[in-house]
């Protein structure tokens, strides 16, 4: 039981982090607006913290998209290629992407811990900027793990993974072929 809970948490960590960050920065901005409009008071650190939360949300969202194999990519040319060539081409593209991500993890880690001025702090909160920039190596490492995971599932386990947009498009096409068919859940 405990193992399944931990596995479920690790498998969806980006989703949970994104949900928390989205709820937090939207709530913070809502409170900021209400406070400004009703009491004429603006939370001094509100917009800055909301901006940092949004940036973290975007990077964790990119890692979540990698987990779902939902990153934007040009794939129309794979429809005219043999399946083996299409799979090999996607794999090569993913390995180039993985190499870029791992190199970026190295560069961002080096920047944060070796090159960044220790006196750089957030304007209103005073938080050291290295904690804000820490999202870079974390998110790109998670993205790298998810790229490896998706390719393992596709190539070794034989799981057919398609991005959510492709699945939705297939459902629309199926429905257009047979409009009397009930919508599938």
C-alpha positions, 0 to 999 in steps of 0.5 A: 500500500505504502509503495503504491502511494509513493509510486503514485506521488513520484509518478505525478510529482510535477502535476501536484507541484503545478496544482499547488503553484497555480492555486497559490499564485492565483490566490495571491493575485486575487488577494492582491487585487481585492486588497488594492480595490477595497482597502487601497492597500497593495501587498508589497511583495505580492506581485514579485512572489506571484511572478516567481511562482508563475515561473516555477509553474511554467518550468514544472509544467514543462516537465509534466508535459514531457511526462505526458509526451505532450511537448510541441513537435513537428510530427506530420512527416512521420506519417509518410515514413515507415514506422521503424524510421519514424520511431528511430527519428523520434528517438534521435530527436529525444536523445538530442533533447535529453542531451540539451537538458542534461547540459542545461542542468550542468550549466544552471547548477554551475551558475547557481552554486559557483558563479552567482553572486551570493549577495543577489537577493529578491527586491521585496522579500530578501530571498537569495536569488539562488533559491529562485533560480533553483527551479532550472536544474530541478525542472530540467533534471525532471524533464530528462527523467521523463524523456527517458521514462517515455522512451523506455515505455514506448521502445522497451515496454511497447506502450503506445503513448500519444500526446493528449491533443492527438488523442482528442483529435482522434476522438473528434475524427471518430465522432465525425465518422459516426455522429450518432455514436455516444460520446466516450468518457 
